[in-house]
Amino acid sequence: QVQLVESGGDLVQAGGSLRLSCAASVLSTVTINVMRWYRQAPGNYRELVAAITRTAGAKTYADSVKGRFTIYRDNAKNTVDLQMNNLKPEDTGVYYCAADAFGSAYEYWGQGTQVTVSS
């Protein structure tokens, strides 16, 4: 019902910036609710980086990225972006876009995009 495709991952030096994008393809009967970005570093659990609701546009961030990352969404286009500034080596990992739909507890996932921050 929902397909997510991420883009924008790259190799960047510490202190640099990247913008990740995620585009959702949905059936006309589906309305996406919350959109999220997760990341997973090698050997680590997947962690929630940022989330944004559809209706109020309320945003939440992991403490480790507050003040550096900003999440945006465009409801008309079913897209969610993650602007990442002042990147640190510990931001390295695979970043995944996820979304759930109104009326469903199921969370859809993209395939991930690699972000590597060199020191």
C-alpha positions as CSV (number, residue, x, y, z in Angstrom):
1,Q,0.0,0.0,0.0
2,V,2.9,2.3,0.7
3,Q,6.3,2.3,-1.0
4,L,9.1,4.5,0.3
5,V,12.3,5.4,-1.6
6,E,15.1,7.3,0.1
7,S,17.8,9.3,-1.6
8,G,20.6,11.7,-0.7
9,G,23.0,9.6,1.3
10,D,26.7,10.3,0.6
11,L,30.2,10.5,2.1
12,V,30.8,13.9,3.8
13,Q,33.4,15.4,6.0
14,A,32.6,16.2,9.6
15,G,31.0,19.6,9.9
16,G,29.3,19.2,6.6
17,S,25.7,19.0,5.6
18,L,23.4,16.5,3.8
19,R,19.8,16.5,2.9
20,L,18.0,13.2,2.7
21,S,14.7,12.8,0.8
22,C,12.1,10.2,1.0
23,A,9.2,9.9,-1.5
24,A,6.2,7.8,-0.7
25,S,4.0,6.1,-3.3
26,V,0.5,5.3,-1.9
27,L,-2.8,4.0,-3.0
28,S,-5.5,6.7,-3.3
29,T,-7.3,5.1,-0.4
30,V,-4.3,5.5,2.0
31,T,-3.4,8.6,3.9
32,I,0.0,8.7,5.5
33,N,0.1,9.8,9.2
34,V,3.5,9.9,10.9
35,M,6.7,9.9,8.9
36,R,10.0,9.1,10.5
37,W,13.7,8.8,9.9
38,Y,15.7,6.1,11.6
39,R,19.3,5.2,11.4
40,Q,21.4,2.2,12.1
41,A,25.1,2.1,12.5
42,P,27.1,-1.1,12.2
43,G,26.7,-3.2,15.3
44,N,24.0,-0.9,16.7
45,Y,20.3,-1.1,17.1
46,R,18.2,1.0,14.7
47,E,17.3,4.2,16.4
48,L,14.7,6.9,15.8
49,V,16.2,10.1,14.6
50,A,13.2,12.3,13.8
51,A,9.5,12.1,13.3
52,I,6.8,14.4,12.0
53,T,3.0,14.1,12.2
54,R,0.7,14.9,9.3
55,T,-2.0,17.0,10.9
56,A,-0.1,19.3,13.2
57,G,3.3,18.9,11.8
58,A,4.6,18.2,15.3
59,K,8.3,17.2,15.2
60,T,10.4,15.1,17.6
61,Y,14.1,14.5,17.5
62,A,16.6,12.2,19.2
63,D,18.6,14.1,21.7
64,S,21.8,13.4,19.7
65,V,20.6,15.4,16.7
66,K,18.6,18.2,18.3
67,G,19.8,21.6,16.9
68,R,21.5,20.0,14.0
69,F,18.9,18.0,12.1
70,T,15.5,19.3,10.8
71,I,12.7,17.2,9.5
72,Y,10.3,18.5,6.8
73,R,7.4,17.0,5.0
74,D,5.2,17.9,2.1
75,N,1.8,16.3,2.5
76,A,0.7,17.0,-1.0
77,K,3.7,15.3,-2.4
78,N,4.0,12.6,0.3
79,T,7.6,13.4,0.9
80,V,9.7,13.8,4.0
81,D,13.2,15.3,4.1
82,L,15.9,15.4,6.7
83,Q,18.3,18.3,6.7
84,M,21.4,17.3,8.5
85,N,23.9,20.0,9.5
86,N,27.2,19.9,11.4
87,L,27.5,16.2,10.8
88,K,29.6,14.2,13.1
89,P,31.3,10.8,12.5
90,E,28.8,9.2,14.9
91,D,26.0,10.2,12.5
92,T,27.3,7.5,10.2
93,G,24.9,4.8,9.3
94,V,22.1,3.6,7.1
95,Y,19.2,6.0,7.2
96,Y,15.7,4.6,6.8
97,C,12.5,6.4,6.0
98,A,9.3,5.0,7.6
99,A,5.7,5.8,7.6
100,D,2.4,4.6,8.9
101,A,-1.1,5.2,7.6
102,F,-4.2,6.4,9.4
103,G,-6.2,3.5,10.6
104,S,-3.3,1.1,10.6
105,A,-0.6,0.2,13.1
106,Y,1.7,-1.1,10.4
107,E,4.9,0.8,9.7
108,Y,6.2,0.8,6.1
109,W,10.0,1.1,5.5
110,G,12.2,2.2,2.7
111,Q,15.4,0.4,1.6
112,G,17.7,2.8,3.3
113,T,20.4,5.2,2.2
114,Q,24.0,5.3,3.4
115,V,25.5,8.3,5.2
116,T,29.1,8.3,6.0
117,V,30.8,11.1,7.9
118,S,34.6,11.1,7.9
119,S,36.6,12.8,10.6
